[in-house]
Amino acid sequence: MPDNNNPSGSPLTRKKYTSAFKAECVRQEAAGARQTDVARAQGRWQR
């Protein structure tokens, strides 16, 4: 049986995003924004 913990010991969970959140991200990309810029604006990607 696979272990549900990552090396830091915290449980692995999937993030759940609302349909509105997904639609906004798609709208921004369709308008010409880069994926990384959209992710940064939504607080989902850090360097």
N, CA, C and O atoms as a CHARMM CRD file, in Angstrom:
* protein
*
  188
    1    1 MET  N      0.84600  -1.17800   0.00000 PROA 1      0.00000
    2    1 MET  CA     0.00000   0.00000   0.00000 PROA 1      0.00000
    3    1 MET  C      0.89100   1.24100   0.00000 PROA 1      0.00000
    4    1 MET  O      1.82000   1.33100   0.80200 PROA 1      0.00000
    5    2 PRO  N      0.61400   2.21700  -0.90800 PROA 2      0.00000
    6    2 PRO  CA     1.45700   3.40600  -0.97200 PROA 2      0.00000
    7    2 PRO  C      1.28800   4.27700   0.27200 PROA 2      0.00000
    8    2 PRO  O      0.21500   4.34800   0.87100 PROA 2      0.00000
    9    3 ASP  N      2.37600   4.92800   0.63300 PROA 3      0.00000
   10    3 ASP  CA     2.37600   5.82500   1.77900 PROA 3      0.00000
   11    3 ASP  C      1.76800   7.16800   1.36600 PROA 3      0.00000
   12    3 ASP  O      2.11600   7.70700   0.31600 PROA 3      0.00000
   13    4 ASN  N      0.87100   7.70500   2.18000 PROA 4      0.00000
   14    4 ASN  CA     0.21800   8.97100   1.86400 PROA 4      0.00000
   15    4 ASN  C      0.96800  10.18700   2.40800 PROA 4      0.00000
   16    4 ASN  O      0.40300  11.27800   2.47600 PROA 4      0.00000
   17    5 ASN  N      2.21000  10.01600   2.78800 PROA 5      0.00000
   18    5 ASN  CA     2.99300  11.12800   3.32800 PROA 5      0.00000
   19    5 ASN  C      4.14800  11.46800   2.40300 PROA 5      0.00000
   20    5 ASN  O      4.74800  10.58800   1.78600 PROA 5      0.00000
   21    6 ASN  N      4.44800  12.75000   2.31600 PROA 6      0.00000
   22    6 ASN  CA     5.62500  13.15800   1.56400 PROA 6      0.00000
   23    6 ASN  C      6.82400  13.15800   2.52100 PROA 6      0.00000
   24    6 ASN  O      6.63400  12.92800   3.71500 PROA 6      0.00000
   25    7 PRO  N      8.03000  13.40100   2.05100 PROA 7      0.00000
   26    7 PRO  CA     9.21000  13.33600   2.92200 PROA 7      0.00000
   27    7 PRO  C      9.15900  14.25700   4.13800 PROA 7      0.00000
   28    7 PRO  O      9.78300  13.95800   5.15600 PROA 7      0.00000
   29    8 SER  N      8.43400  15.36100   4.05500 PROA 8      0.00000
   30    8 SER  CA     8.36600  16.27100   5.20300 PROA 8      0.00000
   31    8 SER  C      7.39900  15.77300   6.26700 PROA 8      0.00000
   32    8 SER  O      7.33300  16.34000   7.35800 PROA 8      0.00000
   33    9 GLY  N      6.64500  14.71400   5.95800 PROA 9      0.00000
   34    9 GLY  CA     5.74500  14.13200   6.93500 PROA 9      0.00000
   35    9 GLY  C      4.31100  14.62200   6.85800 PROA 9      0.00000
   36    9 GLY  O      3.43400  14.04800   7.50400 PROA 9      0.00000
   37   10 SER  N      4.04600  15.66900   6.08400 PROA 10     0.00000
   38   10 SER  CA     2.66700  16.14600   5.98600 PROA 10     0.00000
   39   10 SER  C      1.89900  15.31500   4.95900 PROA 10     0.00000
   40   10 SER  O      2.48200  14.85700   3.97600 PROA 10     0.00000
   41   11 PRO  N      0.61100  15.11800   5.17500 PROA 11     0.00000
   42   11 PRO  CA    -0.17000  14.29300   4.25700 PROA 11     0.00000
   43   11 PRO  C     -0.31600  14.96600   2.89000 PROA 11     0.00000
   44   11 PRO  O     -0.39200  16.19100   2.79400 PROA 11     0.00000
   45   12 LEU  N     -0.35300  14.16200   1.85400 PROA 12     0.00000
   46   12 LEU  CA    -0.55300  14.67600   0.50400 PROA 12     0.00000
   47   12 LEU  C     -2.05000  14.86400   0.27900 PROA 12     0.00000
   48   12 LEU  O     -2.83600  13.94500   0.50600 PROA 12     0.00000
   49   13 THR  N     -2.43500  16.03500  -0.16000 PROA 13     0.00000
   50   13 THR  CA    -3.83200  16.30100  -0.46600 PROA 13     0.00000
   51   13 THR  C     -3.89900  17.01200  -1.80500 PROA 13     0.00000
   52   13 THR  O     -2.98200  17.73600  -2.19200 PROA 13     0.00000
   53   14 ARG  N     -4.98700  16.79300  -2.49500 PROA 14     0.00000
   54   14 ARG  CA    -5.21000  17.48300  -3.76800 PROA 14     0.00000
   55   14 ARG  C     -5.90700  18.80000  -3.49600 PROA 14     0.00000
   56   14 ARG  O     -6.80800  18.87700  -2.66200 PROA 14     0.00000
   57   15 LYS  N     -5.48900  19.82300  -4.19800 PROA 15     0.00000
   58   15 LYS  CA    -6.15100  21.11300  -4.06700 PROA 15     0.00000
   59   15 LYS  C     -7.41200  21.08900  -4.91600 PROA 15     0.00000
   60   15 LYS  O     -7.42700  20.51800  -6.00700 PROA 15     0.00000
   61   16 LYS  N     -8.45200  21.70200  -4.41800 PROA 16     0.00000
   62   16 LYS  CA    -9.71500  21.78500  -5.14800 PROA 16     0.00000
   63   16 LYS  C     -9.94800  23.23100  -5.53900 PROA 16     0.00000
   64   16 LYS  O     -9.92400  24.12800  -4.69600 PROA 16     0.00000
   65   17 TYR  N    -10.17200  23.44700  -6.81900 PROA 17     0.00000
   66   17 TYR  CA   -10.38300  24.78400  -7.33900 PROA 17     0.00000
   67   17 TYR  C    -11.81600  24.91300  -7.83200 PROA 17     0.00000
   68   17 TYR  O    -12.36000  23.98300  -8.42700 PROA 17     0.00000
   69   18 THR  N    -12.41800  26.05500  -7.58700 PROA 18     0.00000
   70   18 THR  CA   -13.79300  26.27200  -8.03100 PROA 18     0.00000
   71   18 THR  C    -13.83200  26.45400  -9.54400 PROA 18     0.00000
   72   18 THR  O    -12.82500  26.76400 -10.18000 PROA 18     0.00000
   73   19 SER  N    -15.00900  26.25400 -10.09200 PROA 19     0.00000
   74   19 SER  CA   -15.18300  26.46500 -11.53100 PROA 19     0.00000
   75   19 SER  C    -14.90600  27.91300 -11.89900 PROA 19     0.00000
   76   19 SER  O    -14.35500  28.19200 -12.96400 PROA 19     0.00000
   77   20 ALA  N    -15.28500  28.83000 -11.02800 PROA 20     0.00000
   78   20 ALA  CA   -15.05000  30.25400 -11.29500 PROA 20     0.00000
   79   20 ALA  C    -13.55300  30.56400 -11.33600 PROA 20     0.00000
   80   20 ALA  O    -13.10200  31.33800 -12.18000 PROA 20     0.00000
   81   21 PHE  N    -12.78500  29.96400 -10.42900 PROA 21     0.00000
   82   21 PHE  CA   -11.33600  30.16500 -10.40700 PROA 21     0.00000
   83   21 PHE  C    -10.71700  29.65100 -11.70600 PROA 21     0.00000
   84   21 PHE  O     -9.90000  30.33400 -12.32400 PROA 21     0.00000
   85   22 LYS  N    -11.11100  28.44400 -12.11500 PROA 22     0.00000
   86   22 LYS  CA   -10.56900  27.85700 -13.34300 PROA 22     0.00000
   87   22 LYS  C    -10.93700  28.70800 -14.55100 PROA 22     0.00000
   88   22 LYS  O    -10.10200  28.94800 -15.42200 PROA 22     0.00000
   89   23 ALA  N    -12.18900  29.16500 -14.60600 PROA 23     0.00000
   90   23 ALA  CA   -12.64000  29.97600 -15.74000 PROA 23     0.00000
   91   23 ALA  C    -11.85900  31.27700 -15.82400 PROA 23     0.00000
   92   23 ALA  O    -11.52300  31.72800 -16.91900 PROA 23     0.00000
   93   24 GLU  N    -11.56900  31.88200 -14.68100 PROA 24     0.00000
   94   24 GLU  CA   -10.80100  33.13200 -14.67800 PROA 24     0.00000
   95   24 GLU  C     -9.38500  32.90200 -15.17900 PROA 24     0.00000
   96   24 GLU  O     -8.86100  33.71800 -15.93800 PROA 24     0.00000
   97   25 CYS  N     -8.75900  31.81300 -14.77300 PROA 25     0.00000
   98   25 CYS  CA    -7.41200  31.49500 -15.24500 PROA 25     0.00000
   99   25 CYS  C     -7.40100  31.27900 -16.75600 PROA 25     0.00000
  100   25 CYS  O     -6.51400  31.77000 -17.45500 PROA 25     0.00000
  101   26 VAL  N     -8.38000  30.55200 -17.24600 PROA 26     0.00000
  102   26 VAL  CA    -8.48000  30.30100 -18.69200 PROA 26     0.00000
  103   26 VAL  C     -8.72300  31.61200 -19.43200 PROA 26     0.00000
  104   26 VAL  O     -8.14400  31.84300 -20.49300 PROA 26     0.00000
  105   27 ARG  N     -9.58000  32.47200 -18.87600 PROA 27     0.00000
  106   27 ARG  CA    -9.87200  33.75000 -19.52700 PROA 27     0.00000
  107   27 ARG  C     -8.60500  34.59800 -19.64400 PROA 27     0.00000
  108   27 ARG  O     -8.35800  35.21800 -20.67800 PROA 27     0.00000
  109   28 GLN  N     -7.81000  34.61900 -18.58100 PROA 28     0.00000
  110   28 GLN  CA    -6.57200  35.39800 -18.60800 PROA 28     0.00000
  111   28 GLN  C     -5.59800  34.85400 -19.65300 PROA 28     0.00000
  112   28 GLN  O     -4.95300  35.62200 -20.36600 PROA 28     0.00000
  113   29 GLU  N     -5.49600  33.54100 -19.74000 PROA 29     0.00000
  114   29 GLU  CA    -4.59000  32.95600 -20.73900 PROA 29     0.00000
  115   29 GLU  C     -5.09800  33.20300 -22.15100 PROA 29     0.00000
  116   29 GLU  O     -4.30900  33.47000 -23.05700 PROA 29     0.00000
  117   30 ALA  N     -6.40700  33.11500 -22.34500 PROA 30     0.00000
  118   30 ALA  CA    -6.98100  33.36300 -23.66700 PROA 30     0.00000
  119   30 ALA  C     -6.75800  34.81300 -24.08800 PROA 30     0.00000
  120   30 ALA  O     -6.67700  35.11400 -25.27900 PROA 30     0.00000
  121   31 ALA  N     -6.66000  35.70500 -23.11300 PROA 31     0.00000
  122   31 ALA  CA    -6.42300  37.11600 -23.40200 PROA 31     0.00000
  123   31 ALA  C     -4.95600  37.40300 -23.69900 PROA 31     0.00000
  124   31 ALA  O     -4.58800  38.53400 -24.01800 PROA 31     0.00000
  125   32 GLY  N     -4.10800  36.35600 -23.59000 PROA 32     0.00000
  126   32 GLY  CA    -2.71100  36.53500 -23.96400 PROA 32     0.00000
  127   32 GLY  C     -1.71400  36.48100 -22.82500 PROA 32     0.00000
  128   32 GLY  O     -0.51200  36.62100 -23.05300 PROA 32     0.00000
  129   33 ALA  N     -2.18500  36.28100 -21.60400 PROA 33     0.00000
  130   33 ALA  CA    -1.26300  36.21400 -20.46700 PROA 33     0.00000
  131   33 ALA  C     -0.51600  34.88500 -20.47600 PROA 33     0.00000
  132   33 ALA  O     -1.06200  33.86400 -20.89300 PROA 33     0.00000
  133   34 ARG  N      0.72700  34.90100 -20.01800 PROA 34     0.00000
  134   34 ARG  CA     1.49900  33.66000 -19.91500 PROA 34     0.00000
  135   34 ARG  C      1.01300  32.86000 -18.71500 PROA 34     0.00000
  136   34 ARG  O      0.51400  33.42900 -17.74500 PROA 34     0.00000
  137   35 GLN  N      1.15700  31.54400 -18.78300 PROA 35     0.00000
  138   35 GLN  CA     0.72100  30.67700 -17.69000 PROA 35     0.00000
  139   35 GLN  C      1.39700  31.04500 -16.37600 PROA 35     0.00000
  140   35 GLN  O      0.75100  31.08100 -15.32900 PROA 35     0.00000
  141   36 THR  N      2.69200  31.31800 -16.43200 PROA 36     0.00000
  142   36 THR  CA     3.39900  31.64900 -15.18900 PROA 36     0.00000
  143   36 THR  C      2.89800  32.95800 -14.59700 PROA 36     0.00000
  144   36 THR  O      2.82600  33.09400 -13.37500 PROA 36     0.00000
  145   37 ASP  N      2.55100  33.92300 -15.44500 PROA 37     0.00000
  146   37 ASP  CA     2.02800  35.19600 -14.94700 PROA 37     0.00000
  147   37 ASP  C      0.66400  35.01200 -14.29200 PROA 37     0.00000
  148   37 ASP  O      0.37500  35.61200 -13.25700 PROA 37     0.00000
  149   38 VAL  N     -0.17000  34.17900 -14.90400 PROA 38     0.00000
  150   38 VAL  CA    -1.49300  33.89800 -14.33300 PROA 38     0.00000
  151   38 VAL  C     -1.32800  33.19500 -12.99200 PROA 38     0.00000
  152   38 VAL  O     -2.00500  33.53700 -12.02300 PROA 38     0.00000
  153   39 ALA  N     -0.44000  32.22500 -12.93300 PROA 39     0.00000
  154   39 ALA  CA    -0.21900  31.48200 -11.68400 PROA 39     0.00000
  155   39 ALA  C      0.30700  32.40500 -10.59000 PROA 39     0.00000
  156   39 ALA  O     -0.12700  32.31200  -9.44200 PROA 39     0.00000
  157   40 ARG  N      1.22200  33.28000 -10.93000 PROA 40     0.00000
  158   40 ARG  CA     1.75200  34.21600  -9.93100 PROA 40     0.00000
  159   40 ARG  C      0.65300  35.14100  -9.43800 PROA 40     0.00000
  160   40 ARG  O      0.55000  35.39500  -8.23800 PROA 40     0.00000
  161   41 ALA  N     -0.16800  35.64900 -10.34900 PROA 41     0.00000
  162   41 ALA  CA    -1.24800  36.56200  -9.97600 PROA 41     0.00000
  163   41 ALA  C     -2.26200  35.88700  -9.04800 PROA 41     0.00000
  164   41 ALA  O     -2.86000  36.53200  -8.18700 PROA 41     0.00000
  165   42 GLN  N     -2.44000  34.59600  -9.23800 PROA 42     0.00000
  166   42 GLN  CA    -3.37900  33.84600  -8.39600 PROA 42     0.00000
  167   42 GLN  C     -2.72300  33.31000  -7.14200 PROA 42     0.00000
  168   42 GLN  O     -3.38900  32.69300  -6.31000 PROA 42     0.00000
  169   43 GLY  N     -1.42100  33.53800  -6.99100 PROA 43     0.00000
  170   43 GLY  CA    -0.71200  33.08000  -5.80500 PROA 43     0.00000
  171   43 GLY  C     -0.45800  31.59000  -5.80000 PROA 43     0.00000
  172   43 GLY  O     -0.33800  30.99700  -4.72800 PROA 43     0.00000
  173   44 ARG  N     -0.37300  30.97100  -6.95100 PROA 44     0.00000
  174   44 ARG  CA    -0.21400  29.52200  -7.05500 PROA 44     0.00000
  175   44 ARG  C      1.17600  29.09100  -7.46700 PROA 44     0.00000
  176   44 ARG  O      1.46900  27.89500  -7.48600 PROA 44     0.00000
  177   45 TRP  N      2.04300  30.04200  -7.79700 PROA 45     0.00000
  178   45 TRP  CA     3.38400  29.66700  -8.25200 PROA 45     0.00000
  179   45 TRP  C      4.37200  30.63300  -7.66900 PROA 45     0.00000
  180   45 TRP  O      4.17800  31.84800  -7.71900 PROA 45     0.00000
  181   46 GLN  N      5.42500  30.09800  -7.11900 PROA 46     0.00000
  182   46 GLN  CA     6.47800  30.94400  -6.57100 PROA 46     0.00000
  183   46 GLN  C      7.81100  30.47300  -7.09200 PROA 46     0.00000
  184   46 GLN  O      7.96500  29.30600  -7.45300 PROA 46     0.00000
  185   47 ARG  N      8.74700  31.34200  -7.13300 PROA 47     0.00000
  186   47 ARG  CA    10.08700  31.00200  -7.58400 PROA 47     0.00000
  187   47 ARG  C     10.93400  30.53800  -6.47300 PROA 47     0.00000
  188   47 ARG  O     12.10200  30.20900  -6.68300 PROA 47     0.00000
